[in-house]
Structure formats: structure tokens, C-alpha cells
Amino acid sequence: MIRFIDEYRNRFSTQFICTTLNTHRVGGFITAPGYRRSKSRGVSARSLRDAAADSAYR
């Protein structure tokens, strides 16, 4: 869903997208501050391992 927000945030605010998804999705969704925190984090160790494994298989 981070990619979805990235794709549409030039048309709608991040707050609007997150609020709309929270309202219309069962179980809620990410908040605008949660989105910003996820964008500020670095690449996870799992993503690095997956990328290394993927390149090893090619």
C-alpha cells in the first residue's frame, strides 16, 4: 500500500488517502504518520537478503 500512496499522493494528500483507506477498509490501515515513518526507514535486513538471494539465482 505504500506504493499505492506514493503513486497517488501527487493528486491527493497523504492524509486524505490514509483517512479514506482507514474508513473504507475492514481492520483499518496505515495512518499518515505511519506512512512517513515507513518512508524514513532504511532497507530492512530481509529485503537485503532477498535481493542477494535473487541475484545469486540469476
Backbone atoms as SQL, in Angstrom:
CREATE TABLE atoms (id INTEGER PRIMARY KEY, chain TEXT, resi INTEGER, resn TEXT, atom TEXT, x REAL, y REAL, z REAL);
INSERT INTO atoms VALUES
  (1, 'A', 1, 'MET', 'N', 0.810, -1.185, 0.000),
  (2, 'A', 1, 'MET', 'CA', 0.000, 0.000, 0.000),
  (3, 'A', 1, 'MET', 'C', 0.861, 1.261, 0.000),
  (4, 'A', 2, 'ILE', 'N', 2.098, 1.138, 0.424),
  (5, 'A', 2, 'ILE', 'CA', 2.997, 2.295, 0.382),
  (6, 'A', 2, 'ILE', 'C', 3.166, 2.743, -1.069),
  (7, 'A', 3, 'ARG', 'N', 3.324, 1.770, -1.976),
  (8, 'A', 3, 'ARG', 'CA', 3.444, 2.112, -3.398),
  (9, 'A', 3, 'ARG', 'C', 2.194, 2.814, -3.912),
  (10, 'A', 4, 'PHE', 'N', 1.029, 2.368, -3.460),
  (11, 'A', 4, 'PHE', 'CA', -0.234, 2.996, -3.855),
  (12, 'A', 4, 'PHE', 'C', -0.251, 4.458, -3.423),
  (13, 'A', 5, 'ILE', 'N', 0.122, 4.713, -2.181),
  (14, 'A', 5, 'ILE', 'CA', 0.146, 6.093, -1.682),
  (15, 'A', 5, 'ILE', 'C', 1.165, 6.911, -2.463),
  (16, 'A', 6, 'ASP', 'N', 2.342, 6.341, -2.720),
  (17, 'A', 6, 'ASP', 'CA', 3.353, 7.052, -3.499),
  (18, 'A', 6, 'ASP', 'C', 2.829, 7.423, -4.885),
  (19, 'A', 7, 'GLU', 'N', 2.077, 6.528, -5.490),
  (20, 'A', 7, 'GLU', 'CA', 1.567, 6.751, -6.839),
  (21, 'A', 7, 'GLU', 'C', 0.529, 7.871, -6.884),
  (22, 'A', 8, 'TYR', 'N', -0.314, 7.974, -5.852),
  (23, 'A', 8, 'TYR', 'CA', -1.423, 8.923, -5.891),
  (24, 'A', 8, 'TYR', 'C', -1.246, 10.157, -5.019),
  (25, 'A', 9, 'ARG', 'N', -0.138, 10.275, -4.325),
  (26, 'A', 9, 'ARG', 'CA', -0.019, 11.417, -3.422),
  (27, 'A', 9, 'ARG', 'C', 0.215, 12.731, -4.148),
  (28, 'A', 10, 'ASN', 'N', 0.513, 12.693, -5.444),
  (29, 'A', 10, 'ASN', 'CA', 0.602, 13.955, -6.185),
  (30, 'A', 10, 'ASN', 'C', -0.791, 14.470, -6.554),
  (31, 'A', 11, 'ARG', 'N', -1.809, 13.597, -6.527),
  (32, 'A', 11, 'ARG', 'CA', -3.192, 14.003, -6.803),
  (33, 'A', 11, 'ARG', 'C', -3.988, 14.250, -5.534),
  (34, 'A', 12, 'PHE', 'N', -3.693, 13.495, -4.469),
  (35, 'A', 12, 'PHE', 'CA', -4.404, 13.600, -3.200),
  (36, 'A', 12, 'PHE', 'C', -3.377, 13.687, -2.082),
  (37, 'A', 13, 'SER', 'N', -3.734, 14.304, -0.986),
  (38, 'A', 13, 'SER', 'CA', -2.799, 14.380, 0.139),
  (39, 'A', 13, 'SER', 'C', -2.654, 12.998, 0.782),
  (40, 'A', 14, 'THR', 'N', -1.516, 12.797, 1.409),
  (41, 'A', 14, 'THR', 'CA', -1.276, 11.546, 2.123),
  (42, 'A', 14, 'THR', 'C', -2.324, 11.355, 3.212),
  (43, 'A', 15, 'GLN', 'N', -2.656, 12.421, 3.908),
  (44, 'A', 15, 'GLN', 'CA', -3.669, 12.349, 4.971),
  (45, 'A', 15, 'GLN', 'C', -5.015, 11.900, 4.408),
  (46, 'A', 16, 'PHE', 'N', -5.423, 12.447, 3.269),
  (47, 'A', 16, 'PHE', 'CA', -6.699, 12.079, 2.658),
  (48, 'A', 16, 'PHE', 'C', -6.710, 10.603, 2.259),
  (49, 'A', 17, 'ILE', 'N', -5.638, 10.144, 1.644),
  (50, 'A', 17, 'ILE', 'CA', -5.569, 8.731, 1.217),
  (51, 'A', 17, 'ILE', 'C', -5.648, 7.815, 2.427),
  (52, 'A', 18, 'CYS', 'N', -4.868, 8.100, 3.458),
  (53, 'A', 18, 'CYS', 'CA', -4.856, 7.239, 4.644),
  (54, 'A', 18, 'CYS', 'C', -6.206, 7.253, 5.358),
  (55, 'A', 19, 'THR', 'N', -6.814, 8.421, 5.476),
  (56, 'A', 19, 'THR', 'CA', -8.123, 8.519, 6.125),
  (57, 'A', 19, 'THR', 'C', -9.168, 7.734, 5.347),
  (58, 'A', 20, 'THR', 'N', -9.159, 7.874, 4.028),
  (59, 'A', 20, 'THR', 'CA', -10.122, 7.162, 3.188),
  (60, 'A', 20, 'THR', 'C', -9.936, 5.656, 3.302),
  (61, 'A', 21, 'LEU', 'N', -8.693, 5.191, 3.257),
  (62, 'A', 21, 'LEU', 'CA', -8.442, 3.759, 3.376),
  (63, 'A', 21, 'LEU', 'C', -8.834, 3.240, 4.756),
  (64, 'A', 22, 'ASN', 'N', -8.579, 4.029, 5.801),
  (65, 'A', 22, 'ASN', 'CA', -8.977, 3.623, 7.155),
  (66, 'A', 22, 'ASN', 'C', -10.486, 3.516, 7.284),
  (67, 'A', 23, 'THR', 'N', -11.208, 4.409, 6.624),
  (68, 'A', 23, 'THR', 'CA', -12.663, 4.436, 6.713),
  (69, 'A', 23, 'THR', 'C', -13.299, 3.279, 5.958),
  (70, 'A', 24, 'HIS', 'N', -12.749, 2.949, 4.806),
  (71, 'A', 24, 'HIS', 'CA', -13.412, 2.006, 3.907),
  (72, 'A', 24, 'HIS', 'C', -12.781, 0.618, 3.875),
  (73, 'A', 25, 'ARG', 'N', -11.812, 0.367, 4.709),
  (74, 'A', 25, 'ARG', 'CA', -11.160, -0.939, 4.719),
  (75, 'A', 25, 'ARG', 'C', -11.376, -1.582, 6.084),
  (76, 'A', 26, 'VAL', 'N', -11.875, -2.802, 6.097),
  (77, 'A', 26, 'VAL', 'CA', -12.122, -3.509, 7.354),
  (78, 'A', 26, 'VAL', 'C', -10.779, -3.741, 8.053),
  (79, 'A', 27, 'GLY', 'N', -10.704, -3.425, 9.310),
  (80, 'A', 27, 'GLY', 'CA', -9.473, -3.619, 10.077),
  (81, 'A', 27, 'GLY', 'C', -8.547, -2.423, 10.049),
  (82, 'A', 28, 'GLY', 'N', -8.953, -1.360, 9.363),
  (83, 'A', 28, 'GLY', 'CA', -8.130, -0.159, 9.333),
  (84, 'A', 28, 'GLY', 'C', -6.955, -0.271, 8.390),
  (85, 'A', 29, 'PHE', 'N', -6.147, 0.726, 8.417),
  (86, 'A', 29, 'PHE', 'CA', -4.979, 0.774, 7.555),
  (87, 'A', 29, 'PHE', 'C', -3.940, 1.672, 8.193),
  (88, 'A', 30, 'ILE', 'N', -2.980, 2.083, 7.418),
  (89, 'A', 30, 'ILE', 'CA', -1.874, 2.895, 7.892),
  (90, 'A', 30, 'ILE', 'C', -2.326, 4.343, 8.107),
  (91, 'A', 31, 'THR', 'N', -1.733, 4.998, 9.074),
  (92, 'A', 31, 'THR', 'CA', -2.002, 6.419, 9.302),
  (93, 'A', 31, 'THR', 'C', -0.960, 7.236, 8.542),
  (94, 'A', 32, 'ALA', 'N', -1.214, 8.517, 8.375),
  (95, 'A', 32, 'ALA', 'CA', -0.254, 9.386, 7.693),
  (96, 'A', 32, 'ALA', 'C', 1.098, 9.398, 8.420),
  (97, 'A', 33, 'PRO', 'N', 1.126, 9.508, 9.763),
  (98, 'A', 33, 'PRO', 'CA', 2.430, 9.436, 10.444),
  (99, 'A', 33, 'PRO', 'C', 3.112, 8.068, 10.256),
  (100, 'A', 34, 'GLY', 'N', 2.318, 7.005, 10.224),
  (101, 'A', 34, 'GLY', 'CA', 2.891, 5.673, 9.986),
  (102, 'A', 34, 'GLY', 'C', 3.491, 5.561, 8.601),
  (103, 'A', 35, 'TYR', 'N', 2.838, 6.176, 7.624),
  (104, 'A', 35, 'TYR', 'CA', 3.369, 6.201, 6.259),
  (105, 'A', 35, 'TYR', 'C', 4.700, 6.932, 6.233),
  (106, 'A', 36, 'ARG', 'N', 4.755, 8.097, 6.877),
  (107, 'A', 36, 'ARG', 'CA', 6.010, 8.873, 6.887),
  (108, 'A', 36, 'ARG', 'C', 7.128, 8.114, 7.601),
  (109, 'A', 37, 'ARG', 'N', 6.797, 7.418, 8.678),
  (110, 'A', 37, 'ARG', 'CA', 7.821, 6.620, 9.376),
  (111, 'A', 37, 'ARG', 'C', 8.335, 5.499, 8.482),
  (112, 'A', 38, 'SER', 'N', 7.435, 4.846, 7.757),
  (113, 'A', 38, 'SER', 'CA', 7.862, 3.743, 6.893),
  (114, 'A', 38, 'SER', 'C', 8.744, 4.248, 5.762),
  (115, 'A', 39, 'LYS', 'N', 8.492, 5.453, 5.274),
  (116, 'A', 39, 'LYS', 'CA', 9.306, 6.019, 4.202),
  (117, 'A', 39, 'LYS', 'C', 10.681, 6.446, 4.703),
  (118, 'A', 40, 'SER', 'N', 10.789, 6.796, 5.991),
  (119, 'A', 40, 'SER', 'CA', 12.063, 7.271, 6.527),
  (120, 'A', 40, 'SER', 'C', 12.979, 6.126, 6.969),
  (121, 'A', 41, 'ARG', 'N', 12.419, 4.926, 7.104),
  (122, 'A', 41, 'ARG', 'CA', 13.238, 3.778, 7.481),
  (123, 'A', 41, 'ARG', 'C', 14.140, 3.358, 6.327),
  (124, 'A', 42, 'GLY', 'N', 15.255, 2.770, 6.657),
  (125, 'A', 42, 'GLY', 'CA', 16.152, 2.235, 5.643),
  (126, 'A', 42, 'GLY', 'C', 15.642, 0.890, 5.143),
  (127, 'A', 43, 'VAL', 'N', 16.404, 0.295, 4.277),
  (128, 'A', 43, 'VAL', 'CA', 16.052, -1.017, 3.733),
  (129, 'A', 43, 'VAL', 'C', 16.215, -2.055, 4.837),
  (130, 'A', 44, 'SER', 'N', 15.251, -2.957, 4.955),
  (131, 'A', 44, 'SER', 'CA', 15.297, -3.966, 6.008),
  (132, 'A', 44, 'SER', 'C', 16.329, -5.045, 5.682),
  (133, 'A', 45, 'ALA', 'N', 16.764, -5.738, 6.711),
  (134, 'A', 45, 'ALA', 'CA', 17.712, -6.836, 6.531),
  (135, 'A', 45, 'ALA', 'C', 17.100, -7.926, 5.652),
  (136, 'A', 46, 'ARG', 'N', 15.820, -8.158, 5.808),
  (137, 'A', 46, 'ARG', 'CA', 15.131, -9.167, 4.989),
  (138, 'A', 46, 'ARG', 'C', 15.162, -8.794, 3.511),
  (139, 'A', 47, 'SER', 'N', 14.918, -7.541, 3.207),
  (140, 'A', 47, 'SER', 'CA', 14.958, -7.094, 1.808),
  (141, 'A', 47, 'SER', 'C', 16.357, -7.250, 1.225),
  (142, 'A', 48, 'LEU', 'N', 17.365, -6.952, 2.016),
  (143, 'A', 48, 'LEU', 'CA', 18.743, -7.113, 1.553),
  (144, 'A', 48, 'LEU', 'C', 19.067, -8.582, 1.281),
  (145, 'A', 49, 'ARG', 'N', 18.637, -9.479, 2.185),
  (146, 'A', 49, 'ARG', 'CA', 18.868, -10.920, 1.985),
  (147, 'A', 49, 'ARG', 'C', 18.122, -11.417, 0.752),
  (148, 'A', 50, 'ASP', 'N', 16.888, -10.984, 0.587),
  (149, 'A', 50, 'ASP', 'CA', 16.100, -11.407, -0.574),
  (150, 'A', 50, 'ASP', 'C', 16.750, -10.951, -1.874),
  (151, 'A', 51, 'ALA', 'N', 17.252, -9.735, -1.909),
  (152, 'A', 51, 'ALA', 'CA', 17.897, -9.215, -3.109),
  (153, 'A', 51, 'ALA', 'C', 19.173, -9.996, -3.415),
  (154, 'A', 52, 'ALA', 'N', 19.931, -10.325, -2.369),
  (155, 'A', 52, 'ALA', 'CA', 21.160, -11.099, -2.568),
  (156, 'A', 52, 'ALA', 'C', 20.845, -12.500, -3.062),
  (157, 'A', 53, 'ALA', 'N', 19.811, -13.119, -2.507),
  (158, 'A', 53, 'ALA', 'CA', 19.421, -14.460, -2.935),
  (159, 'A', 53, 'ALA', 'C', 18.901, -14.433, -4.371),
  (160, 'A', 54, 'ASP', 'N', 18.151, -13.403, -4.713),
  (161, 'A', 54, 'ASP', 'CA', 17.604, -13.275, -6.064),
  (162, 'A', 54, 'ASP', 'C', 18.727, -13.138, -7.089),
  (163, 'A', 55, 'SER', 'N', 19.723, -12.321, -6.764),
  (164, 'A', 55, 'SER', 'CA', 20.828, -12.146, -7.704),
  (165, 'A', 55, 'SER', 'C', 21.686, -13.393, -7.804),
  (166, 'A', 56, 'ALA', 'N', 21.741, -14.192, -6.741),
  (167, 'A', 56, 'ALA', 'CA', 22.530, -15.423, -6.757),
  (168, 'A', 56, 'ALA', 'C', 21.889, -16.467, -7.667),
  (169, 'A', 57, 'TYR', 'N', 20.574, -16.434, -7.790),
  (170, 'A', 57, 'TYR', 'CA', 19.858, -17.410, -8.626),
  (171, 'A', 57, 'TYR', 'C', 19.887, -17.053, -10.096),
  (172, 'A', 58, 'ARG', 'N', 20.239, -15.824, -10.415),
  (173, 'A', 58, 'ARG', 'CA', 20.242, -15.392, -11.832),
  (174, 'A', 58, 'ARG', 'C', 21.558, -15.579, -12.471);
